[in-house]
Amino acid sequence: MFRPSIAETRREGLRPLARRLGAMFQLAVVWHWWLGFFLAIGAVVTVIGVMIGYLAKVENPRYPKR
């Protein structure tokens, strides 16, 4: 196993870590948009479901079928 010396580590600094974090942040942006997309669809479906439930439980008994 290769282990860099202290001088080599200081010379490199945080560049390898920054490269890894950069790749992780790029993936985070992609996942951020997909999660937002699915949350928005869920919110729209929930609002429509609440409206249909309201009409079925509250408004429907006011006007009985003849």
N, CA, C and O of each residue as an XYZ file, in Angstrom:
264
protein
N       0.851     -1.175      0.000
C       0.000      0.000      0.000
C       0.897      1.238      0.000
O       1.831      1.349      0.793
N       0.590      2.158     -0.903
C       1.373      3.375     -1.012
C       0.862      4.411     -0.023
O      -0.333      4.700      0.038
N       1.774      4.955      0.738
C       1.399      5.990      1.691
C       2.276      7.210      1.423
O       3.495      7.134      1.578
N       1.674      8.339      1.022
C       2.496      9.508      0.695
C       3.155     10.088      1.936
O       2.648      9.968      3.052
N       4.301     10.720      1.707
C       4.995     11.351      2.831
C       4.251     12.623      3.238
O       3.366     13.102      2.528
N       4.628     13.146      4.385
C       3.979     14.363      4.879
C       4.215     15.524      3.921
O       3.314     16.331      3.692
N       5.428     15.615      3.356
C       5.723     16.697      2.412
C       4.849     16.586      1.162
O       4.338     17.593      0.674
N       4.674     15.363      0.641
C       3.824     15.180     -0.531
C       2.374     15.517     -0.214
O       1.678     16.102     -1.043
N       1.921     15.157      0.963
C       0.557     15.448      1.359
C       0.332     16.953      1.451
O      -0.699     17.457      1.003
N       1.281     17.661      2.021
C       1.147     19.117      2.130
C       1.174     19.766      0.756
O       0.454     20.734      0.510
N       2.009     19.233     -0.152
C       2.117     19.791     -1.487
C       0.807     19.607     -2.250
O       0.351     20.518     -2.941
N       0.209     18.434     -2.120
C      -1.052     18.158     -2.804
C      -2.194     18.954     -2.181
O      -3.091     19.412     -2.889
N      -2.165     19.118     -0.882
C      -3.217     19.864     -0.204
C      -4.554     19.156     -0.277
O      -4.637     17.940     -0.105
N      -5.593     19.922     -0.532
C      -6.947     19.373     -0.554
C      -7.439     19.079     -1.965
O      -8.633     18.852     -2.161
N      -6.546     19.079     -2.952
C      -6.981     18.860     -4.334
C      -7.713     17.533     -4.541
O      -8.772     17.535     -5.168
N      -7.206     16.406     -4.048
C      -7.949     15.151     -4.265
C      -9.324     15.179     -3.597
O     -10.307     14.696     -4.159
N      -9.380     15.741     -2.413
C     -10.669     15.841     -1.721
C     -11.612     16.753     -2.492
O     -12.799     16.454     -2.615
N     -11.099     17.850     -3.005
C     -11.930     18.777     -3.765
C     -12.462     18.110     -5.030
O     -13.609     18.333     -5.415
N     -11.630     17.292     -5.677
C     -12.103     16.584     -6.869
C     -13.243     15.635     -6.526
O     -14.248     15.573     -7.235
N     -13.078     14.898     -5.434
C     -14.142     13.966     -5.030
C     -15.408     14.710     -4.644
O     -16.508     14.297     -5.010
N     -15.262     15.802     -3.908
C     -16.434     16.573     -3.509
C     -17.116     17.206     -4.713
O     -18.343     17.294     -4.755
N     -16.335     17.645     -5.687
C     -16.922     18.205     -6.898
C     -17.808     17.203     -7.611
O     -18.898     17.545     -8.068
N     -17.343     15.961     -7.707
C     -18.147     14.911     -8.342
C     -19.403     14.627     -7.530
O     -20.476     14.410     -8.093
N     -19.271     14.629     -6.221
C     -20.441     14.384     -5.370
C     -21.466     15.500     -5.512
O     -22.667     15.230     -5.547
N     -21.019     16.743     -5.594
C     -21.949     17.865     -5.732
C     -22.643     17.844     -7.086
O     -23.804     18.240     -7.192
N     -21.942     17.384     -8.127
C     -22.596     17.264     -9.425
C     -23.717     16.240     -9.363
O     -24.790     16.461     -9.924
N     -23.481     15.129     -8.689
C     -24.534     14.125     -8.525
C     -25.657     14.653     -7.653
O     -26.824     14.336     -7.884
N     -25.318     15.458     -6.652
C     -26.342     16.014     -5.769
C     -27.275     16.927     -6.542
O     -28.477     16.943     -6.278
N     -26.749     17.687     -7.491
C     -27.601     18.562     -8.290
C     -28.574     17.728     -9.109
O     -29.751     18.075     -9.205
N     -28.106     16.642     -9.697
C     -28.987     15.779    -10.482
C     -30.081     15.207     -9.587
O     -31.257     15.253     -9.948
N     -29.717     14.675     -8.438
C     -30.718     14.099     -7.531
C     -31.647     15.164     -6.992
O     -32.821     14.888     -6.748
N     -31.153     16.367     -6.802
C     -31.992     17.460     -6.317
C     -33.163     17.691     -7.272
O     -34.300     17.852     -6.828
N     -32.897     17.708     -8.568
C     -33.965     17.947     -9.536
C     -34.941     16.781     -9.597
O     -36.149     16.995     -9.701
N     -34.437     15.546     -9.533
C     -35.353     14.403     -9.579
C     -36.232     14.347     -8.345
O     -37.424     14.058     -8.447
N     -35.668     14.618     -7.191
C     -36.479     14.607     -5.971
C     -37.533     15.702     -6.020
O     -38.677     15.480     -5.624
N     -37.161     16.871     -6.496
C     -38.132     17.964     -6.630
C     -39.250     17.612     -7.593
O     -40.409     17.951     -7.354
N     -38.910     16.935     -8.678
C     -39.908     16.523     -9.661
C     -40.939     15.588     -9.027
O     -42.143     15.792     -9.182
N     -40.469     14.568     -8.317
C     -41.397     13.613     -7.702
C     -42.190     14.241     -6.555
O     -43.362     13.911     -6.370
N     -41.583     15.128     -5.795
C     -42.317     15.817     -4.731
C     -43.398     16.717     -5.303
O     -44.486     16.806     -4.734
N     -43.128     17.379     -6.404
C     -44.132     18.244     -7.028
C     -45.315     17.420     -7.546
O     -46.469     17.811     -7.375
N     -45.026     16.290     -8.173
C     -46.115     15.425     -8.649
C     -46.944     14.934     -7.462
O     -48.173     14.922     -7.528
N     -46.286     14.534     -6.388
C     -47.013     14.079     -5.195
C     -47.877     15.176     -4.600
O     -48.987     14.907     -4.142
N     -47.385     16.413     -4.600
C     -48.168     17.524     -4.062
C     -49.398     17.789     -4.918
O     -50.480     18.032     -4.384
N     -49.248     17.746     -6.236
C     -50.391     17.979     -7.133
C     -51.427     16.879     -6.964
O     -52.622     17.165     -6.895
N     -50.995     15.637     -6.896
C     -51.928     14.517     -6.711
C     -52.640     14.639     -5.362
O     -53.832     14.346     -5.267
N     -51.930     15.064     -4.327
C     -52.545     15.226     -3.009
C     -53.613     16.315     -3.027
O     -54.698     16.121     -2.478
N     -53.327     17.446     -3.644
C     -54.309     18.538     -3.710
C     -55.543     18.101     -4.486
O     -56.666     18.382     -4.069
N     -55.350     17.419     -5.606
C     -56.497     16.932     -6.380
C     -57.291     15.913     -5.571
O     -58.521     15.929     -5.605
N     -56.613     15.034     -4.849
C     -57.304     14.053     -4.013
C     -58.105     14.696     -2.896
O     -59.209     14.245     -2.590
N     -57.572     15.737     -2.284
C     -58.307     16.439     -1.224
C     -59.548     17.107     -1.807
O     -60.613     17.089     -1.190
N     -59.413     17.692     -2.984
C     -60.574     18.334     -3.616
C     -61.656     17.314     -3.964
O     -62.839     17.568     -3.738
N     -61.269     16.179     -4.505
C     -62.249     15.134     -4.839
C     -62.880     14.583     -3.572
O     -64.087     14.347     -3.539
N     -62.082     14.373     -2.526
C     -62.622     13.888     -1.261
C     -63.601     14.872     -0.642
O     -64.621     14.466     -0.085
N     -63.300     16.151     -0.734
C     -64.211     17.181     -0.213
C     -65.536     17.140     -0.968
O     -66.607     17.145     -0.361
N     -65.455     17.101     -2.283
C     -66.684     17.066     -3.076
C     -67.501     15.811     -2.783
O     -68.729     15.869     -2.724
N     -66.831     14.688     -2.601
C     -67.541     13.433     -2.369
C     -68.175     13.382     -0.984
O     -69.287     12.873     -0.843
N     -67.501     13.894      0.038
C     -68.003     13.758      1.409
C     -68.862     14.931      1.873
O     -69.739     14.744      2.716
N     -68.637     16.130      1.348
C     -69.350     17.300      1.851
C     -70.418     17.768      0.868
O     -71.569     17.972      1.256
N     -70.060     17.934     -0.361
C     -71.009     18.489     -1.330
C     -72.000     17.441     -1.833
O     -73.160     17.771     -2.079
N     -71.580     16.210     -1.987
C     -72.472     15.183     -2.524
C     -73.697     14.945     -1.636
O     -74.797     14.835     -2.177
N     -73.575     14.860     -0.309
C     -74.791     14.644      0.507
C     -75.756     15.846      0.493
O     -76.934     15.675      0.804
N     -75.297     17.029      0.148
C     -76.183     18.199      0.100
C     -77.204     18.064     -1.030
O     -78.325     18.563     -0.930
N     -76.812     17.400     -2.077
C     -77.684     17.268     -3.234
C     -77.911     15.782     -3.498
O     -77.219     15.173     -4.313
N     -78.901     15.201     -2.790
C     -79.129     13.752     -2.955
C     -79.627     13.424     -4.352
O     -80.211     14.254     -5.048
N     -79.375     12.194     -4.728
C     -79.825     11.718     -6.058
C     -81.321     11.500     -6.024
O     -81.880     11.075     -5.012
N     -81.953     11.790     -7.123
C     -83.431     11.654     -7.162
C     -83.839     10.320     -7.696
O     -85.032     10.034     -7.798
